Amino acid sequence: MTTKVMPLGENVLIKLVAPETKTASGLYIPESATNEKSSQGEVTAIGESKKITVKKGQVVMFKKYGGEEIKVDNEDYVMVKIEDIIAIVE
């Protein structure tokens, strides 16, 4: 069974992406070496507000402590207000 979450108002649902595990010089960083949460993810659903400028499928960066972390069908998501999204990653 798949759960469907539809944000309301100016909220955006973002599926978190795993943080980089490799440095620019090619060294691998083990998961145990960092507790940092990802501040980047893919937009999976948007609210009905006309203020929302991102689209479903775009990868965005959001404020580190913005939003509410939720788990849906064993996947990690964050629900953020549109003003907490700071960039679109291309």
SEMARVEX-568992 format. One record per residue (C-alpha): x, y, z; residue number from 1. Coordinates in nm, 4 decimals, decimal comma. Layout:
          x          y          z   num
          X          Y          Z   NUM
...
This chain:
          x          y          z   num
     0,0000     0,0000     0,0000     1
     0,1358     0,3411    -0,0966     2
     0,0572     0,6420     0,1179     3
    -0,0115     0,9687    -0,0626     4
     0,0720     1,2954     0,1145     5
    -0,0649     1,6211    -0,0277     6
     0,0776     1,9411     0,1256     7
    -0,1639     2,2234     0,2048     8
    -0,1163     2,5979     0,1519     9
     0,2443     2,7124     0,1025    10
     0,4005     2,3767     0,1975    11
     0,6263     2,1629    -0,0197    12
     0,7036     1,7922     0,0369    13
     1,0679     1,7061    -0,0353    14
     1,2207     1,3581    -0,0524    15
     1,5631     1,3755     0,1086    16
     1,8694     1,2714    -0,0887    17
     2,1663     1,1082     0,0793    18
     2,4577     1,3432     0,1550    19
     2,7787     1,3056    -0,0452    20
     2,9900     1,0101     0,0637    21
     3,2940     1,1020    -0,1432    22
     3,5170     1,4099    -0,1190    23
     3,6371     1,6118    -0,4181    24
     3,9743     1,4375    -0,3932    25
     3,8127     1,0921    -0,4100    26
     3,8146     0,9874    -0,0428    27
     3,5070     0,8033     0,0829    28
     3,3386     0,9299     0,3985    29
     3,1828     0,6555     0,6133    30
     2,8246     0,7087     0,7377    31
     2,9454     0,6930     1,0964    32
     3,1731     0,9945     1,0420    33
     2,8914     1,2438     1,0030    34
     2,5572     1,3087     1,1694    35
     2,4696     1,5844     0,9273    36
     2,1223     1,5751     0,7817    37
     2,0744     1,6426     0,4153    38
     1,9518     1,9898     0,3249    39
     1,8812     1,8899    -0,0331    40
     1,6094     1,6830    -0,1948    41
     1,3610     1,6286    -0,4742    42
     1,0222     1,8021    -0,4714    43
     0,7559     1,5292    -0,4664    44
     0,4393     1,7303    -0,3966    45
     0,3411     2,0953    -0,3637    46
     0,0575     2,2838    -0,1958    47
    -0,2039     2,4842    -0,3822    48
    -0,0626     2,8329    -0,3123    49
     0,0196     3,0592    -0,6083    50
     0,3388     3,1672    -0,4223    51
     0,5022     2,8291    -0,4899    52
     0,7547     2,8618    -0,7723    53
     0,9140     2,5157    -0,7652    54
     0,7816     2,2199    -0,9623    55
     0,7484     1,8520    -0,8858    56
     1,0698     1,6675    -0,9766    57
     1,3088     1,9610    -0,9218    58
     1,6019     1,9180    -0,6832    59
     1,6139     2,1975    -0,4260    60
     1,8204     2,3110    -0,1296    61
     1,6405     2,4218     0,1855    62
     1,7326     2,5781     0,5197    63
     1,9149     2,3316     0,7409    64
     1,6680     2,3565     1,0303    65
     1,3608     2,4388     0,8219    66
     1,0621     2,2120     0,7953    67
     0,9277     1,9047     0,9643    68
     1,0895     1,5652     0,9052    69
     0,8442     1,2857     0,8317    70
     0,8662     0,9211     0,7277    71
     0,6261     0,7860     0,4643    72
     0,6431     0,4223     0,3524    73
     0,9941     0,3936     0,5103    74
     1,1246     0,6909     0,3049    75
     1,2572     1,0115     0,4624    76
     1,0845     1,3365     0,3665    77
     1,0727     1,6915     0,4944    78
     0,7716     1,9256     0,4733    79
     0,8904     2,2853     0,4322    80
     0,7313     2,6240     0,3766    81
     0,8133     2,7770     0,0378    82
     1,0216     3,0500     0,2081    83
     1,2534     2,7806     0,3533    84
     1,3601     2,6717     0,0016    85
     1,6774     2,8640    -0,0820    86
     1,7874     2,7299    -0,4235    87
     1,7068     2,5052    -0,7179    88
     1,9865     2,2626    -0,8101    89
     2,0412     2,2040    -1,1835    90
